[in-house]
Amino acid sequence: MTLREWLLSVFFVAVIGLKVAEGVFRLESWPLSDVRMFSRRVPPEVVLQQVTLTGTRGGPWFPLAGADFGLGDEELRRRLPPSLLSLPSICGGLGAEYNARHPPAERLTGMRARVKRIPRPGVPSEPFDHTVDCRIPPLVGVTR
């Protein structure tokens, strides 16, 4: 076998070995992905809610993802509570972080969080879809 074939063989064995280790040790993520494959079962009585963010710079509203805040999508989901009481200040803090990372022309002038209930098959639930305005605090001492 040539050196190239040996290197390719080692690479493929390593990738397959990592996937096997992920399954055996029930890892939530591994070096080549960040996919929650072995999440714990969510009981049917738990109501799941999805929080999505939109922002504006004074014009049309556009969707915001975790990468806009320097976070992964899963990290963003963990930081956004489905509670309508604490959501405006928490997503406003994210808006302030966004504004601190961008020059003045690209900063957000408004931000909204939409909380939507995810229906569970076979579990009766009332539809829920509510939008709250995020309170973005003014930037202090940022000159960019």
N, CA, C and O of each residue as an XYZ file, in Angstrom:
576
protein
N       0.841     -1.188      0.000
C       0.000      0.000      0.000
C       0.881      1.243      0.000
O       1.967      1.260      0.579
N       0.386      2.277     -0.661
C       1.122      3.533     -0.707
C       0.857      4.319      0.569
O      -0.036      3.987      1.348
N       1.645      5.361      0.766
C       1.480      6.205      1.951
C       0.091      6.845      1.969
O      -0.543      6.947      3.019
N      -0.365      7.268      0.807
C      -1.690      7.896      0.716
C      -2.791      6.927      1.144
O      -3.712      7.311      1.866
N      -2.698      5.691      0.707
C      -3.701      4.683      1.090
C      -3.663      4.413      2.589
O      -4.709      4.246      3.217
N      -2.460      4.369      3.170
C      -2.345      4.168      4.616
C      -2.993      5.333      5.378
O      -3.737      5.121      6.337
N      -2.706      6.539      4.946
C      -3.275      7.706      5.622
C      -4.792      7.720      5.521
O      -5.472      8.017      6.503
N      -5.332      7.404      4.350
C      -6.788      7.348      4.195
C      -7.380      6.251      5.063
O      -8.436      6.447      5.665
N      -6.730      5.110      5.138
C      -7.223      4.015      5.978
C      -7.243      4.414      7.447
O      -8.218      4.147      8.150
N      -6.176      5.049      7.913
C      -6.113      5.503      9.307
C      -7.208      6.527      9.578
O      -7.850      6.488     10.627
N      -7.422      7.435      8.642
C      -8.458      8.457      8.808
C      -9.839      7.817      8.957
O     -10.582      8.156      9.877
N     -10.180      6.903      8.068
C     -11.497      6.276      8.110
C     -11.678      5.412      9.352
O     -12.769      5.378      9.919
N     -10.656      4.730      9.775
C     -10.742      3.933     11.009
C     -10.946      4.860     12.211
O     -11.708      4.532     13.121
N     -10.275      6.010     12.221
C     -10.435      6.961     13.322
C     -11.853      7.518     13.364
O     -12.438      7.621     14.442
N     -12.414      7.877     12.217
C     -13.773      8.424     12.180
C     -14.775      7.380     12.651
O     -15.665      7.681     13.446
N     -14.632      6.157     12.163
C     -15.552      5.094     12.583
C     -15.369      4.800     14.069
O     -16.350      4.570     14.776
N     -14.145      4.802     14.545
C     -13.885      4.588     15.967
C     -14.519      5.658     16.838
O     -15.058      5.348     17.901
N     -14.464      6.911     16.407
C     -15.097      7.988     17.166
C     -16.610      7.807     17.221
O     -17.218      8.038     18.267
N     -17.225      7.401     16.118
C     -18.676      7.179     16.105
C     -19.061      6.024     17.026
O     -20.072      6.097     17.725
N     -18.266      4.967     17.030
C     -18.542      3.841     17.925
C     -18.395      4.289     19.378
O     -19.230      3.945     20.215
N     -17.353      5.046     19.686
C     -17.159      5.545     21.051
C     -18.313      6.448     21.463
O     -18.752      6.407     22.613
N     -18.805      7.259     20.541
C     -19.942      8.131     20.846
C     -21.162      7.310     21.248
O     -21.866      7.662     22.194
N     -21.411      6.224     20.534
C     -22.551      5.372     20.853
C     -22.362      4.597     22.135
O     -23.293      4.484     22.932
N     -21.167      4.059     22.353
C     -20.903      3.252     23.547
C     -20.968      4.108     24.806
O     -21.570      3.701     25.800
N     -20.362      5.273     24.775
C     -20.315      6.137     25.956
C     -21.467      7.135     26.021
O     -21.527      7.951     26.940
N     -22.387      7.077     25.050
C     -23.569      7.939     24.989
C     -23.189      9.422     25.112
O     -23.753     10.160     25.921
N     -22.231      9.829     24.297
C     -21.770     11.214     24.300
C     -22.784     12.103     23.591
O     -23.402     11.680     22.614
N     -22.959     13.318     24.067
C     -23.875     14.259     23.436
C     -23.274     14.899     22.196
O     -24.009     15.289     21.289
N     -21.975     15.012     22.140
C     -21.321     15.579     20.970
C     -19.950     14.929     20.837
O     -19.467     14.271     21.758
N     -19.350     15.121     19.710
C     -18.016     14.587     19.486
C     -17.255     15.566     18.630
O     -17.852     16.533     18.156
N     -15.967     15.373     18.404
C     -15.165     16.420     17.753
C     -15.611     16.830     16.355
O     -15.284     17.938     15.930
N     -16.329     16.008     15.629
C     -16.672     16.351     14.258
C     -18.108     16.820     14.083
O     -18.531     17.085     12.957
N     -18.861     16.927     15.156
C     -20.236     17.428     15.068
C     -20.677     17.921     16.434
O     -19.990     17.726     17.436
N     -21.835     18.563     16.454
C     -22.434     18.997     17.715
C     -23.916     18.638     17.666
O     -24.781     19.502     17.810
N     -24.193     17.370     17.466
C     -25.567     16.897     17.324
C     -25.938     16.126     18.580
O     -25.228     15.209     18.992
N     -27.041     16.500     19.173
C     -27.505     15.801     20.373
C     -28.206     14.519     19.920
O     -29.399     14.529     19.616
N     -27.468     13.436     19.879
C     -28.020     12.188     19.372
C     -28.684     11.356     20.461
O     -29.641     10.635     20.181
N     -28.208     11.437     21.672
C     -28.679     10.559     22.722
C     -29.327     11.362     23.847
O     -29.031     11.151     25.023
N     -30.199     12.268     23.480
C     -30.882     13.080     24.476
C     -31.799     12.202     25.300
O     -32.288     11.170     24.840
N     -32.017     12.630     26.514
C     -32.944     11.898     27.370
C     -34.362     12.070     26.842
O     -34.695     13.086     26.233
N     -35.167     11.084     27.081
C     -36.559     11.109     26.642
C     -37.312     12.198     27.392
O     -37.185     12.331     28.609
N     -38.087     12.965     26.663
C     -38.919     14.006     27.265
C     -40.301     13.406     27.481
O     -40.938     12.970     26.522
N     -40.780     13.375     28.731
C     -42.101     12.790     28.993
C     -43.200     13.556     28.260
O     -43.061     14.754     28.015
N     -44.296     12.868     27.907
C     -45.354     13.530     27.132
C     -46.041     14.670     27.877
O     -46.620     15.551     27.242
N     -45.991     14.673     29.205
C     -46.661     15.759     29.938
C     -45.867     17.059     29.922
O     -46.390     18.102     30.314
N     -44.615     17.016     29.478
C     -43.788     18.229     29.384
C     -44.123     18.945     28.075
O     -44.063     18.351     26.998
N     -44.475     20.221     28.181
C     -44.815     21.015     27.010
C     -43.534     21.648     26.466
O     -42.829     22.359     27.181
N     -43.249     21.383     25.209
C     -42.060     21.944     24.578
C     -42.401     23.273     23.920
O     -43.454     23.424     23.302
N     -41.494     24.229     24.063
C     -41.697     25.538     23.449
C     -40.433     25.919     22.696
O     -39.319     25.607     23.115
N     -40.632     26.597     21.582
C     -39.528     27.048     20.736
C     -39.478     28.567     20.764
O     -40.498     29.236     20.599
N     -38.283     29.104     20.975
C     -38.094     30.555     21.001
C     -37.241     30.927     19.791
O     -36.145     30.395     19.612
N     -37.745     31.843     18.960
C     -36.985     32.336     17.817
C     -36.839     33.855     17.941
O     -37.695     34.530     18.513
N     -35.747     34.372     17.397
C     -35.460     35.809     17.496
C     -35.468     36.462     16.125
O     -35.047     35.866     15.133
N     -35.952     37.693     16.085
C     -35.862     38.531     14.894
C     -35.340     39.890     15.323
O     -35.526     40.310     16.465
N     -34.686     40.570     14.395
C     -34.132     41.883     14.701
C     -34.353     42.839     13.549
O     -34.672     42.437     12.430
N     -34.176     44.114     13.850
C     -34.284     45.150     12.827
C     -33.210     46.202     13.071
O     -32.765     46.436     14.195
N     -32.820     46.817     11.974
C     -31.885     47.953     12.046
C     -32.613     49.228     11.649
O     -31.986     50.208     11.246
N     -33.928     49.214     11.762
C     -34.748     50.345     11.367
C     -35.545     50.050     10.115
O     -36.429     50.828      9.755
N     -35.258     48.954      9.444
C     -35.955     48.560      8.215
C     -36.748     47.287      8.441
O     -37.413     47.144      9.467
N     -36.687     46.365      7.498
C     -37.438     45.114      7.652
C     -36.841     44.226      8.760
O     -35.656     44.313      9.080
N     -37.694     43.380      9.325
C     -37.273     42.445     10.364
C     -36.610     41.249      9.696
O     -37.049     40.806      8.635
N     -35.554     40.726     10.313
C     -34.827     39.572      9.777
C     -34.557     38.581     10.905
O     -34.438     38.976     12.065
N     -34.460     37.291     10.568
C     -34.230     36.278     11.607
C     -32.799     36.330     12.137
O     -31.860     36.651     11.409
N     -32.657     36.009     13.411
C     -31.348     35.947     14.052
C     -31.085     34.504     14.483
O     -31.975     33.841     15.016
N     -29.868     34.021     14.254
C     -29.481     32.666     14.642
C     -28.365     32.742     15.675
O     -27.862     33.823     15.982
N     -27.991     31.607     16.195
C     -26.936     31.558     17.207
C     -25.627     32.157     16.722
O     -24.924     32.815     17.490
N     -25.291     31.938     15.456
C     -24.025     32.459     14.912
C     -23.972     33.985     14.954
O     -22.886     34.558     15.038
N     -25.117     34.646     14.898
C     -25.139     36.111     14.968
C     -24.660     36.621     16.326
O     -24.223     37.766     16.448
N     -24.744     35.763     17.347
C     -24.334     36.135     18.698
C     -23.036     35.458     19.111
O     -22.618     35.563     20.264
N     -22.394     34.762     18.170
C     -21.176     34.035     18.489
C     -21.461     32.754     19.254
O     -20.596     32.259     19.977
N     -22.662     32.212     19.104
C     -23.082     30.993     19.798
C     -23.518     29.951     18.782
O     -23.844     30.283     17.642
N     -23.522     28.700     19.194
C     -24.143     27.660     18.399
C     -25.650     27.729     18.594
O     -26.124     28.335     19.555
N     -26.399     27.119     17.701
C     -27.859     27.158     17.825
C     -28.336     26.513     19.119
O     -29.285     26.997     19.736
N     -27.693     25.429     19.535
C     -28.076     24.765     20.793
C     -27.767     25.662     21.990
O     -28.555     25.725     22.934
N     -26.621     26.361     21.960
C     -26.274     27.288     23.044
C     -27.293     28.419     23.131
O     -27.675     28.831     24.226
N     -27.728     28.917     21.984
C     -28.726     29.975     21.973
C     -30.036     29.468     22.566
O     -30.671     30.177     23.348
N     -30.450     28.256     22.208
C     -31.680     27.688     22.767
C     -31.595     27.561     24.276
O     -32.577     27.800     24.977
N     -30.441     27.191     24.774
C     -30.272     27.049     26.227
C     -30.341     28.388     26.946
O     -30.787     28.454     28.092
N     -29.908     29.443     26.292
C     -29.903     30.766     26.945
C     -31.258     31.447     26.922
O     -31.505     32.361     27.709
N     -32.150     31.010     26.019
C     -33.453     31.666     25.899
C     -34.522     30.882     26.645
O     -34.895     29.788     26.219
N     -35.018     31.423     27.748
C     -36.061     30.706     28.490
C     -37.413     30.882     27.808
O     -37.652     31.913     27.180
N     -38.305     29.892     27.918
C     -39.633     30.056     27.340
C     -40.545     30.932     28.193
O     -41.672     31.222     27.790
N     -40.079     31.354     29.357
C     -40.881     32.185     30.256
C     -41.042     33.593     29.679
O     -40.059     34.259     29.355
N     -42.279     34.027     29.559
C     -42.535     35.370     29.016
C     -42.144     36.474     29.994
O     -42.005     37.628     29.588
N     -41.964     36.149     31.267
C     -41.593     37.167     32.254
C     -40.117     37.547     32.156
O     -39.778     38.728     32.233
N     -39.241     36.563     31.990
C     -37.803     36.859     31.968
C     -37.244     37.001     30.555
O     -36.126     37.483     30.375
N     -38.005     36.592     29.569
C     -37.503     36.609     28.193
C     -37.135     38.005     27.677
O     -36.090     38.132     27.040
N     -37.929     39.062     27.910
C     -37.562     40.376     27.364
C     -36.190     40.882     27.818
O     -35.450     41.455     27.019
N     -35.848     40.678     29.085
C     -34.546     41.168     29.554
C     -33.409     40.259     29.095
O     -32.324     40.751     28.784
N     -33.633     38.943     29.044
C     -32.567     38.030     28.614
C     -32.268     38.200     27.130
O     -31.103     38.261     26.738
N     -33.309     38.278     26.297
C     -33.031     38.465     24.866
C     -32.524     39.890     24.613
O     -31.790     40.115     23.650
N     -32.899     40.843     25.449
C     -32.337     42.186     25.337
C     -30.840     42.191     25.617
O     -30.086     42.926     24.979
N     -30.410     41.363     26.582
C     -28.984     41.213     26.854
C     -28.246     40.631     25.665
O     -27.122     41.034     25.365
N     -28.883     39.675     24.982
C     -28.289     39.129     23.759
C     -28.191     40.206     22.679
O     -27.214     40.264     21.932
N     -29.216     41.057     22.606
C     -29.179     42.162     21.650
C     -28.042     43.126     21.942
O     -27.407     43.642     21.023
N     -27.783     43.370     23.226
C     -26.664     44.244     23.598
C     -25.333     43.600     23.219
O     -24.417     44.286     22.765
N     -25.225     42.264     23.406
C     -24.010     41.562     22.991
C     -23.825     41.657     21.473
O     -22.710     41.848     20.987
N     -24.923     41.521     20.737
C     -24.873     41.641     19.275
C     -24.368     43.025     18.883
O     -23.470     43.156     18.052
N     -24.955     44.058     19.491
C     -24.571     45.433     19.156
C     -23.117     45.730     19.510
O     -22.454     46.492     18.808
N     -22.621     45.139     20.584
C     -21.238     45.369     20.978
C     -20.262     44.747     19.979
O     -19.120     45.194     19.870
N     -20.702     43.725     19.252
C     -19.838     43.029     18.286
C     -19.876     43.660     16.901
O     -19.084     43.283     16.037
N     -20.771     44.609     16.669
C     -20.953     45.148     15.324
C     -20.739     46.660     15.304
O     -20.926     47.334     16.317
N     -20.343     47.190     14.135
C     -20.191     48.646     14.006
C     -21.559     49.326     14.071
O     -22.581     48.662     13.897
N     -21.596     50.632     14.318
C     -22.873     51.336     14.509
C     -23.884     51.140     13.381
O     -25.080     51.054     13.657
N     -23.456     51.068     12.137
C     -24.402     50.925     11.020
C     -25.093     49.565     11.013
O     -26.157     49.417     10.412
N     -24.501     48.572     11.673
C     -25.063     47.219     11.674
C     -25.721     46.849     12.998
O     -26.126     45.700     13.179
N     -25.834     47.782     13.912
C     -26.422     47.480     15.222
C     -27.937     47.398     15.141
O     -28.572     48.038     14.303
N     -28.494     46.600     16.027
C     -29.938     46.415     16.090
C     -30.608     47.612     16.754
O     -30.120     48.138     17.754
N     -31.729     48.033     16.185
C     -32.537     49.073     16.833
C     -33.749     48.451     17.523
O     -34.386     49.086     18.363
N     -34.057     47.229     17.171
C     -35.157     46.519     17.796
C     -34.966     45.022     17.678
O     -34.301     44.531     16.766
N     -35.560     44.309     18.615
C     -35.440     42.857     18.611
C     -36.694     42.267     19.228
O     -37.243     42.814     20.184
N     -37.151     41.131     18.669
C     -38.338     40.450     19.183
C     -38.043     38.978     19.385
O     -37.229     38.383     18.679
N     -38.717     38.407     20.357
C     -38.627     36.966     20.610
C     -40.029     36.381     20.460
O     -41.000     36.896     21.016
N     -40.109     35.306     19.705
C     -41.401     34.638     19.485
C     -41.366     33.282     20.191
O     -40.476     32.468     19.946
N     -42.333     33.051     21.062
C     -42.444     31.789     21.784
C     -43.621     31.023     21.190
O     -44.752     31.509     21.150
N     -43.322     29.813     20.732
C     -44.348     28.997     20.096
C     -44.351     27.618     20.745
O     -43.295     27.009     20.916
N     -45.523     27.128     21.102
C     -45.648     25.796     21.677
C     -45.556     24.763     20.564
O     -46.181     24.905     19.513
N     -44.775     23.732     20.810
C     -44.620     22.650     19.844
C     -45.621     21.560     20.204
O     -45.534     20.979     21.286
N     -46.580     21.272     19.307
C     -47.574     20.242     19.626
C     -46.937     18.858     19.704
O     -46.071     18.512     18.900
N     -47.378     18.078     20.677
C     -46.899     16.712     20.856
C     -47.956     15.750     20.340
O     -49.128     15.903     20.685
N     -47.595     14.775     19.536
C     -48.581     13.815     19.040
C     -49.271     13.075     20.181
O     -48.620     12.545     21.082
N     -50.585     13.049     20.126
C     -51.361     12.328     21.126
C     -51.533     13.036     22.447
O     -52.159     12.489     23.355
N     -50.994     14.245     22.588
C     -51.106     14.992     23.841
C     -51.903     16.264     23.566
O     -51.449     17.126     22.814
N     -53.098     16.390     24.172
C     -53.882     17.600     23.919
C     -53.214     18.822     24.551
O     -52.771     18.777     25.699
N     -53.150     19.898     23.796
C     -52.603     21.156     24.322
C     -53.208     22.311     23.542
O     -53.583     22.176     22.377
N     -53.291     23.427     24.206
C     -53.805     24.639     23.584
C     -52.718     25.260     22.715
O     -51.549     25.260     23.101
N     -53.084     25.792     21.546
C     -52.067     26.479     20.739
C     -51.558     27.717     21.471
O     -52.319     28.402     22.155
N     -50.281     27.991     21.322
C     -49.673     29.138     21.991
C     -48.626     29.719     21.061
O     -47.693     29.024     20.657
N     -48.775     30.976     20.724
C     -47.824     31.672     19.857
C     -47.828     33.127     20.307
O     -48.795     33.850     20.064
N     -46.761     33.558     20.958
C     -46.729     34.904     21.525
C     -45.385     35.561     21.199
O     -44.345     34.902     21.216
N     -45.415     36.839     20.906
C     -44.203     37.599     20.592
C     -44.015     38.694     21.636
O     -44.957     39.400     21.996
N     -42.772     38.819     22.115
C     -42.447     39.875     23.077
C     -41.331     40.741     22.499
O     -40.487     40.260     21.743
N     -41.337     42.013     22.859
C     -40.256     42.920     22.468
C     -39.115     42.775     23.468
O     -39.336     42.760     24.679
N     -37.908     42.670     22.956
C     -36.724     42.546     23.800
C     -36.238     43.943     24.184
O     -36.199     44.852     23.355
N     -35.875     44.090     25.434
C     -35.388     45.385     25.922
C     -33.863     45.420     25.778
O     -33.139     44.913     26.635
N     -33.386     46.025     24.687
C     -31.948     46.113     24.438
C     -31.409     47.315     25.210
O     -31.778     48.453     24.918
N     -30.537     47.074     26.196
C     -29.983     48.217     26.939
C     -29.000     48.996     26.061
O     -28.383     48.427     25.161
N     -28.859     50.275     26.320
C     -27.905     51.072     25.528
C     -26.465     50.633     25.815
O     -26.132     50.197     26.917
N     -25.632     50.764     24.789
C     -24.212     50.409     24.946
C     -23.493     51.516     25.704
O     -23.705     52.704     25.461
N     -22.646     51.097     26.617
C     -21.876     52.047     27.416
C     -20.396     51.812     27.142
O     -19.893     50.708     27.348
N     -19.707     52.830     26.684
C     -18.259     52.755     26.510
C     -17.813     51.949     25.295
O     -16.654     51.537     25.240
N     -18.688     51.707     24.318
C     -18.297     50.970     23.117
C     -18.064     51.964     22.010
O     -18.959     52.725     21.643
N     -16.858     51.956     21.480
C     -16.541     52.843     20.356
C     -15.995     52.009     19.231
O     -14.813     51.664     19.204
N     -16.859     51.692     18.314
C     -16.470     50.909     17.137
C     -17.008     51.523     15.900
O     -16.785     51.004     14.806
